[in-house]
Amino acid sequence: MKHVFIYTDGSCLGNPGSGGWGAILRLADGSHEKEFSGGFAHTTNNRMEITAVLEALAALKSPCKVELYTDSQYVCNAVEKKWLFGWKAKNWVKADKKPVKNRDLWEKMLPLLMQHKVDFHWLKGHAGHPENERCDELARAQASKNNLPEDSGMTDPANAEQA
């Protein structure tokens, strides 16, 4: 099983607003590294943070041991504190009886978490961590582009409000 380091970040110019995500994949032995990014015309910061993780995990061609670094406590806690699995078990309703935001993205993440052995690590954002800073640059560059596609998940009223 390959050992991979993944670094991710999401950014939004306004929340909701134009957003982007960036990711770096690096083999633990240092033999290969890949950067990639994307964005949407109307989205939220949390959706971009989740999308960065989704896209990075989906890019892996075979099951891997992954050390994933993100500055999103929302994403980190959802997985590491098992909130995600509780939300699914409770039919995507939170303890406060409100629907889970970003359900469409969380549902896509579940099979990827089953395919790979992923350990999430939280990084303080904008604190000089080189890979986190680079992912932020990638995400902001995407968010600044014109003619970005629409985020289809934003049609769900639960996702349209600031998260």
C-alpha positions as CSV (number, residue, x, y, z in Angstrom):
1,M,0.0,0.0,0.0
2,K,1.5,3.3,-1.0
3,H,2.0,6.0,1.6
4,V,0.8,9.4,0.5
5,F,0.8,12.9,2.0
6,I,-2.1,15.1,1.0
7,Y,-2.4,18.8,1.7
8,T,-5.6,20.7,1.0
9,D,-7.2,24.1,1.3
10,G,-10.4,25.8,0.2
11,S,-11.1,29.5,-0.3
12,C,-14.1,31.6,-1.0
13,L,-14.3,35.3,-2.1
14,G,-17.5,36.0,-0.1
15,N,-19.3,33.3,1.7
16,P,-21.2,32.3,-0.3
17,G,-19.3,33.6,-3.3
18,S,-16.8,32.6,-5.9
19,G,-14.7,29.7,-4.5
20,G,-11.7,27.6,-5.2
21,W,-9.8,24.6,-3.8
22,G,-6.2,23.4,-4.0
23,A,-4.5,20.1,-3.2
24,I,-1.0,18.7,-3.2
25,L,-0.4,14.9,-3.3
26,R,3.1,13.7,-2.5
27,L,4.4,10.1,-2.2
28,A,6.0,9.6,1.2
29,D,9.2,8.5,-0.5
30,G,9.3,11.9,-2.3
31,S,9.4,10.3,-5.8
32,H,6.3,12.0,-7.1
33,E,4.3,15.1,-6.4
34,K,1.2,16.6,-8.0
35,E,-0.6,19.9,-7.6
36,F,-4.2,20.5,-8.8
37,S,-7.1,22.8,-8.2
38,G,-10.6,23.9,-9.3
39,G,-13.4,26.2,-8.4
40,F,-17.0,27.3,-8.7
41,A,-18.8,30.5,-9.4
42,H,-21.1,30.4,-6.3
43,T,-20.2,28.2,-3.4
44,T,-19.1,28.3,0.3
45,N,-15.8,28.1,2.0
46,N,-16.8,24.8,3.7
47,R,-17.8,23.3,0.4
48,M,-14.4,24.2,-1.1
49,E,-12.6,22.7,1.9
50,I,-14.6,19.4,1.5
51,T,-14.1,19.4,-2.3
52,A,-10.4,19.8,-1.9
53,V,-10.3,16.6,0.2
54,L,-12.7,14.8,-2.2
55,E,-10.7,15.6,-5.3
56,A,-7.4,14.7,-3.7
57,L,-8.7,11.3,-2.5
58,A,-10.4,10.6,-5.8
59,A,-7.1,11.2,-7.6
60,L,-5.5,8.2,-5.9
61,K,-5.4,5.2,-8.3
62,S,-5.3,2.5,-5.7
63,P,-5.9,2.1,-2.0
64,C,-3.4,4.1,0.0
65,K,-2.3,5.0,3.5
66,V,-2.9,8.7,3.6
67,E,-1.8,11.5,5.9
68,L,-4.1,14.3,5.1
69,Y,-3.4,17.9,6.2
70,T,-6.1,20.5,6.2
71,D,-6.7,23.8,8.0
72,S,-10.5,23.1,8.2
73,Q,-11.6,22.0,11.6
74,Y,-15.0,21.4,10.1
75,V,-13.6,18.7,7.8
76,C,-11.1,17.3,10.3
77,N,-13.7,17.0,13.1
78,A,-16.4,15.5,10.8
79,V,-14.1,12.6,10.1
80,E,-11.9,12.2,13.1
81,K,-14.7,12.7,15.7
82,K,-16.9,10.4,13.6
83,W,-19.6,13.0,13.1
84,L,-19.9,12.0,9.4
85,F,-20.7,8.4,10.3
86,G,-23.3,9.6,12.9
87,W,-24.9,11.9,10.4
88,K,-25.3,9.1,7.9
89,A,-26.7,6.7,10.6
90,K,-29.3,9.4,11.6
91,N,-30.4,9.9,7.9
92,W,-28.3,13.1,7.6
93,V,-30.0,14.9,10.4
94,K,-27.8,16.5,13.1
95,A,-28.4,16.4,16.9
96,D,-30.2,19.8,16.6
97,K,-32.7,18.1,14.2
98,K,-31.5,20.3,11.3
99,P,-30.3,18.7,8.0
100,V,-26.6,18.2,7.5
101,K,-25.1,20.9,5.3
102,N,-23.1,19.7,2.3
103,R,-24.6,16.2,2.4
104,D,-24.0,15.7,-1.3
105,L,-20.2,16.1,-0.7
106,W,-20.1,14.1,2.5
107,E,-21.9,11.2,0.7
108,K,-19.2,11.3,-2.0
109,M,-16.5,11.2,0.7
110,L,-17.7,8.1,2.5
111,P,-16.7,5.5,-0.1
112,L,-13.3,7.2,-0.5
113,L,-12.7,7.0,3.3
114,M,-13.6,3.3,3.1
115,Q,-11.2,2.7,0.2
116,H,-8.1,4.4,1.8
117,K,-6.7,4.4,5.3
118,V,-6.9,8.2,6.0
119,D,-5.5,10.0,9.0
120,F,-6.6,13.6,9.2
121,H,-4.3,16.3,10.7
122,W,-5.4,19.8,11.4
123,L,-3.0,22.7,10.5
124,K,-3.5,26.3,11.6
125,G,-4.2,28.2,8.4
126,H,-2.1,31.1,7.3
127,A,0.6,30.2,9.8
128,G,3.5,29.7,7.3
129,H,3.1,26.0,6.6
130,P,4.6,25.8,3.1
131,E,2.1,23.2,1.6
132,N,-0.9,24.9,3.2
133,E,0.2,28.3,1.9
134,R,0.7,26.8,-1.6
135,C,-2.8,25.1,-1.5
136,D,-4.2,28.5,-0.4
137,E,-2.6,30.2,-3.4
138,L,-4.0,27.5,-5.7
139,A,-7.5,27.9,-4.2
140,R,-7.5,31.7,-4.4
141,A,-6.3,31.7,-8.0
142,Q,-9.2,29.5,-8.9
143,A,-11.7,31.6,-7.0
144,S,-10.5,34.6,-8.8
145,K,-11.1,33.2,-12.3
146,N,-14.0,34.3,-14.5
147,N,-16.5,31.9,-16.0
148,L,-16.3,29.3,-13.3
149,P,-18.9,26.5,-13.4
150,E,-21.9,26.6,-11.0
151,D,-21.7,24.4,-7.8
152,S,-24.7,22.2,-8.3
153,G,-24.9,21.5,-4.6
154,M,-25.8,25.1,-4.0
155,T,-29.3,24.4,-5.2
156,D,-30.0,22.8,-1.8
157,P,-31.2,25.5,0.5
158,A,-29.3,24.0,3.4
159,N,-26.0,24.7,1.5
160,A,-26.9,28.1,0.3
161,E,-26.6,29.8,3.6
162,Q,-23.2,30.6,5.1
163,A,-21.6,27.6,6.7
